[in-house]
Amino acid sequence: MSTFDPKPSSHLPTESMGTPRGFLTLRTKFSLFVSLVIILACSGLSGYLIQQEAEVMKSSLLNSGTILVKTLSKVSVNRLIIQDTHYLEIMLDGALSAPEVVYAIARDQDGNVLVGKSKGKLVNTTKLTRDETRPLFPDDSLTEGLITSAAKISRIEPFLTILHTSPLKEGLLSEKSAERKTTEGFKMGSETIYDFALPVYRQTRRLSTIELLSSENLQDS
């Protein structure tokens, strides 16, 4: 008697129709490629936007510094000539009330400091807090060239000097000194300071009475 069973045995192995392990499907590869392109595009766009924002902030800072130093020179010209230190202290305190201002100095014609005000060195870059017990001022040698240049020609635009702080020493360094300090880790924790200096000129020749009358006649006509 035959015992043949037409039903297949349940123990026979069946072949898997999926993708072998270790290989990615075309859809997965395409998704990874698109994701990589999006990440690179966002990274490049973020870098561009950060650079543009930094340029806008720098331009705004330079404009604010120029306007402020011009205003101080106009309203303090007479008091600076007669060296009214009490008035100059009030004016410099007002200048320091601006959050961008780090220090303000009034000098005489020989470069000697009449009044100097400083918020101090930056000690916390996150909260932007400063230590008033460590006043921050430029070195006097950095201003000697400005005084010499101011004596040669009258200026209506301020001198601009880029200075830097250093975690290795107190005070401010010039741009060239900062470049020499890069090998010593100078840039780590340093602060860039834009120094605006505008000389005040005293009229060397007193107007005569005739000239004053001539001026009035010209204005009346």
Backbone hydrogen bonds in HBPLUS format (Angstrom, degrees):
<---DONOR---> <-ACCEPTOR-->    atom                        ^
c    i                          cat <-CA-CA->   ^        H-A-AA   ^      H-
h    n   atom  resd res      DA  || num        DHA   H-A  angle D-A-AA Bond
n    s   type  num  typ     dist DA aas  dist angle  dist       angle   num
A0012-LEU N   A0009-SER O   3.44 MM   3  5.93 173.1  2.45 113.1 114.4     1
A0029-LYS N   A0025-THR O   3.06 MM   4  6.36 163.6  2.09 153.4 157.6     2
A0030-PHE N   A0026-LEU O   2.99 MM   4  6.16 157.3  2.05 145.3 151.5     3
A0031-SER N   A0027-ARG O   2.98 MM   4  6.19 155.4  2.04 146.4 153.0     4
A0032-LEU N   A0028-THR O   2.97 MM   4  6.20 159.8  2.01 152.1 157.2     5
A0033-PHE N   A0029-LYS O   2.98 MM   4  6.17 153.8  2.05 145.8 153.1     6
A0034-VAL N   A0030-PHE O   2.96 MM   4  6.20 162.1  1.99 150.5 154.7     7
A0035-SER N   A0031-SER O   2.96 MM   4  6.13 158.7  2.00 146.6 152.9     8
A0036-LEU N   A0032-LEU O   2.94 MM   4  6.11 154.6  2.00 145.0 151.7     9
A0037-VAL N   A0033-PHE O   2.99 MM   4  6.25 157.1  2.04 149.1 155.0    10
A0038-ILE N   A0034-VAL O   2.99 MM   4  6.24 157.7  2.04 149.3 155.1    11
A0039-ILE N   A0035-SER O   2.96 MM   4  6.19 158.7  2.01 148.9 154.6    12
A0040-LEU N   A0036-LEU O   2.99 MM   4  6.19 165.4  2.01 151.6 155.2    13
A0041-ALA N   A0037-VAL O   2.93 MM   4  6.07 158.1  1.97 146.8 153.4    14
A0042-CYS N   A0038-ILE O   2.90 MM   4  6.07 160.8  1.94 149.5 154.7    15
A0043-SER N   A0039-ILE O   2.92 MM   4  6.09 155.6  1.98 147.2 154.3    16
A0044-GLY N   A0040-LEU O   2.94 MM   4  6.13 164.5  1.97 149.7 153.6    17
A0045-LEU N   A0041-ALA O   2.92 MM   4  6.06 158.4  1.97 146.8 153.3    18
A0046-SER N   A0042-CYS O   2.86 MM   4  5.96 153.0  1.93 144.0 151.4    19
A0047-GLY N   A0043-SER O   3.02 MM   4  6.26 160.6  2.06 148.7 153.4    20
A0048-TYR N   A0044-GLY O   3.06 MM   4  6.27 154.2  2.12 143.7 150.7    21
A0049-LEU N   A0045-LEU O   2.92 MM   4  6.13 161.2  1.95 149.8 154.7    22
A0050-ILE N   A0046-SER O   2.90 MM   4  6.08 157.1  1.96 150.1 156.4    23
A0051-GLN N   A0047-GLY O   3.03 MM   4  6.18 157.0  2.08 143.0 149.1    24
A0052-GLN N   A0048-TYR O   2.91 MM   4  6.16 158.1  1.96 149.3 155.6    25
A0053-GLU N   A0049-LEU O   2.88 MM   4  6.05 156.6  1.94 146.0 152.5    26
A0054-ALA N   A0050-ILE O   2.94 MM   4  6.15 152.1  2.02 144.5 152.1    27
A0055-GLU N   A0051-GLN O   3.01 MM   4  6.28 152.5  2.09 146.0 153.1    28
A0056-VAL N   A0052-GLN O   2.98 MM   4  6.25 155.4  2.04 147.8 154.4    29
A0057-MET N   A0053-GLU O   2.96 MM   4  6.16 160.3  2.00 148.4 153.6    30
A0058-LYS N   A0054-ALA O   2.94 MM   4  6.11 155.2  2.01 144.6 151.5    31
A0059-SER N   A0055-GLU O   2.92 MM   4  6.11 162.8  1.95 148.2 152.8    32
A0060-SER N   A0056-VAL O   2.94 MM   4  6.13 158.5  1.98 148.3 154.3    33
A0061-LEU N   A0057-MET O   2.92 MM   4  6.08 151.6  2.00 143.1 151.0    34
A0062-LEU N   A0058-LYS O   2.93 MM   4  6.19 158.7  1.98 152.6 157.7    35
A0063-ASN N   A0059-SER O   3.01 MM   4  6.21 158.1  2.06 146.5 152.6    36
A0064-SER N   A0060-SER O   2.96 MM   4  6.11 159.2  2.01 145.6 151.5    37
A0065-GLY N   A0061-LEU O   2.95 MM   4  6.13 160.0  1.99 148.0 153.4    38
A0066-THR N   A0062-LEU O   2.99 MM   4  6.14 157.9  2.04 145.9 151.7    39
A0067-ILE N   A0063-ASN O   3.01 MM   4  6.20 167.9  2.03 152.5 155.5    40
A0068-LEU N   A0064-SER O   2.97 MM   4  6.06 159.7  2.01 147.3 153.4    41
A0069-VAL N   A0065-GLY O   3.03 MM   4  6.14 167.3  2.05 149.6 152.6    42
A0070-LYS N   A0066-THR O   3.11 MM   4  6.19 154.4  2.17 145.3 152.3    43
A0071-THR N   A0067-ILE O   2.99 MM   4  6.13 155.1  2.05 145.0 152.0    44
A0072-LEU N   A0068-LEU O   2.98 MM   4  6.22 161.6  2.01 150.9 155.6    45
A0073-SER N   A0069-VAL O   3.07 MM   4  6.16 155.8  2.13 139.8 146.2    46
A0074-LYS N   A0070-LYS O   3.12 MM   4  6.31 146.6  2.23 143.3 151.4    47
A0075-VAL N   A0071-THR O   3.07 MM   4  6.28 168.2  2.09 157.2 159.5    48
A0076-SER N   A0072-LEU O   3.03 MM   4  5.80 133.5  2.25 141.6 151.8    49
A0080-LEU N   A0076-SER O   2.79 MM   4  5.77 143.8  1.92 150.7 160.6    50
A0081-ILE N   A0077-VAL O   3.08 MM   4  6.26 150.1  2.17 143.1 150.4    51
A0082-ILE N   A0078-ASN O   3.12 MM   4  6.42 161.0  2.16 150.1 154.2    52
A0084-ASP N   A0079-ARG O   2.79 MM   5  5.07 167.7  1.81 152.7 156.7    53
A0085-THR N   A0083-GLN O   3.07 MM   2  5.65 116.4  2.49 109.4  92.8    54
A0088-LEU N   A0084-ASP O   3.07 MM   4  6.31 160.3  2.11 150.4 156.7    55
A0089-GLU N   A0085-THR O   2.88 MM   4  6.01 150.9  1.96 147.0 153.4    56
A0090-ILE N   A0086-HIS O   3.29 MM   4  6.59 155.0  2.36 143.1 148.8    57
A0091-MET N   A0087-TYR O   3.05 MM   4  6.37 157.8  2.10 150.8 156.9    58
A0092-LEU N   A0088-LEU O   2.90 MM   4  6.08 160.1  1.94 151.4 156.6    59
A0093-ASP N   A0089-GLU O   2.93 MM   4  6.06 151.3  2.01 144.4 152.3    60
A0094-GLY N   A0090-ILE O   3.09 MM   4  6.32 149.1  2.19 141.3 149.3    61
A0095-ALA N   A0091-MET O   3.03 MM   4  6.38 144.8  2.15 140.2 150.0    62
A0096-LEU N   A0092-LEU O   2.94 MM   4  6.21 150.9  2.03 146.3 153.6    63
A0097-SER N   A0094-GLY O   3.25 MM   3  5.25 146.7  2.37  95.6 105.2    64
A0098-ALA N   A0095-ALA O   3.25 MM   3  5.93 163.1  2.28 114.7 119.3    65
A0101-VAL N   A0098-ALA O   3.22 MM   3  5.62 149.2  2.32 111.4 119.5    66
A0119-LYS N   A0102-VAL O   2.91 MM  17  5.55 164.0  1.94 171.8 171.7    67
A0104-ALA N   A0117-LYS O   2.88 MM  13  5.28 155.8  1.93 147.1 151.6    68
A0117-LYS N   A0104-ALA O   2.87 MM  13  5.28 166.4  1.89 161.8 166.1    69
A0106-ALA N   A0115-VAL O   2.86 MM   9  5.26 159.2  1.91 160.4 163.6    70
A0114-LEU N   A0106-ALA O   2.71 MM   8  5.52 163.7  1.74 152.9 157.9    71
A0115-VAL N   A0106-ALA O   3.29 MM   9  5.26 157.7  2.34 135.5 140.9    72
A0108-ASP N   A0112-ASN O   2.89 MM   4  5.48 151.1  1.97 149.0 157.8    73
A0111-GLY N   A0108-ASP O   3.03 MM   3  5.33 164.1  2.06 113.5 118.1    74
A0121-LYS N   A0134-ARG O   2.99 MM  13  5.82 132.9  2.22 143.0 153.0    75
A0131-ASP N   A0121-LYS O   2.94 MM  10  5.48 158.5  1.99 149.4 152.9    76
A0123-VAL N   A0129-THR O   3.02 MM   6  6.02 164.3  2.04 150.3 155.4    77
A0124-ASN N   A0129-THR O   3.40 MM   5  5.25 149.6  2.50 146.4 141.7    78
A0128-LEU N   A0124-ASN O   2.75 MM   4  5.32 119.4  2.11 135.7 151.5    79
A0129-THR N   A0124-ASN O   3.27 MM   5  5.25 133.8  2.49 131.0 140.4    80
A0134-ARG N   A0131-ASP O   3.09 MM   3  5.62 163.5  2.12 114.3 119.3    81
A0142-LEU N   A0139-ASP O   2.99 MM   3  5.54 146.9  2.10 113.1 122.3    82
A0143-THR N   A0140-ASP O   3.12 MM   3  5.44 147.4  2.24 105.7 114.7    83
A0147-ILE N   A0143-THR O   3.08 MM   4  6.37 156.7  2.14 153.0 158.0    84
A0148-THR N   A0144-GLU O   3.08 MM   4  6.33 158.8  2.13 149.1 154.8    85
A0149-SER N   A0145-GLY O   3.00 MM   4  6.14 158.2  2.05 144.4 150.2    86
A0150-ALA N   A0146-LEU O   2.89 MM   4  6.01 152.4  1.97 144.7 152.6    87
A0151-ALA N   A0147-ILE O   3.14 MM   4  6.28 139.2  2.31 140.1 149.2    88
A0152-LYS N   A0149-SER O   3.25 MM   3  5.46 145.0  2.38 101.7 111.1    89
A0159-PHE N   A0197-ALA O   2.64 MM  38  5.00 162.3  1.67 160.3 155.0    90
A0197-ALA N   A0159-PHE O   2.97 MM  38  5.00 155.2  2.03 139.4 145.8    91
A0161-THR N   A0195-ASP O   2.94 MM  34  5.01 158.1  1.98 142.7 149.9    92
A0195-ASP N   A0161-THR O   2.78 MM  34  5.01 170.4  1.79 163.4 160.3    93
A0163-LEU N   A0193-ILE O   2.75 MM  30  4.91 177.8  1.75 160.8 161.4    94
A0193-ILE N   A0163-LEU O   2.75 MM  30  4.91 174.1  1.75 139.1 140.9    95
A0164-HIS N   A0173-LEU O   2.77 MM   9  5.19 149.3  1.87 147.4 156.5    96
A0173-LEU N   A0164-HIS O   2.79 MM   9  5.19 162.9  1.82 152.3 158.4    97
A0165-THR N   A0191-GLU O   2.89 MM  26  5.12 145.1  2.01 138.7 149.8    98
A0178-ALA N   A0174-SER O   2.97 MM   4  6.21 147.9  2.08 147.1 156.5    99
A0179-GLU N   A0175-GLU O   3.11 MM   4  6.43 147.8  2.22 145.0 152.8   100
A0180-ARG N   A0176-LYS O   3.24 MM   4  6.56 146.4  2.35 142.8 151.1   101
A0181-LYS N   A0178-ALA O   3.09 MM   3  5.07 137.8  2.28  95.7 107.9   102
A0184-GLU N   A0181-LYS O   2.99 MM   3  5.29 151.1  2.08 108.2 117.4   103
A0186-PHE N   A0181-LYS O   3.10 MM   5  5.15 143.8  2.24 142.4 142.9   104
A0185-GLY N   A0182-THR O   3.26 MM   3  5.38 156.0  2.32 113.4 112.4   105
A0190-SER N   A0187-LYS O   3.32 MM   3  5.21 171.7  2.33 115.8 113.9   106
A0212-LEU N   A0208-SER O   3.16 MM   4  6.46 152.4  2.24 145.2 152.8   107
A0213-LEU N   A0209-THR O   2.97 MM   4  6.24 160.3  2.01 150.9 155.7   108
A0214-SER N   A0210-ILE O   2.84 MM   4  6.02 159.1  1.88 152.4 158.8   109
A0215-SER N   A0211-GLU O   3.00 MM   4  6.11 151.6  2.08 140.2 147.6   110
A0216-GLU N   A0212-LEU O   3.05 MM   4  6.37 154.3  2.12 145.3 151.8   111
A0217-ASN N   A0213-LEU O   2.89 MM   4  6.14 159.6  1.93 152.4 157.9   112
A0218-LEU N   A0214-SER O   2.98 MM   4  6.14 157.3  2.03 147.9 153.6   113
A0219-GLN N   A0215-SER O   3.06 MM   4  6.28 153.0  2.13 144.2 151.4   114
A0220-ASP N   A0216-GLU O   2.89 MM   4  6.14 153.3  1.96 148.1 155.6   115
A0221-SER N   A0217-ASN O   2.99 MM   4  6.13 148.3  2.09 144.7 152.6   116
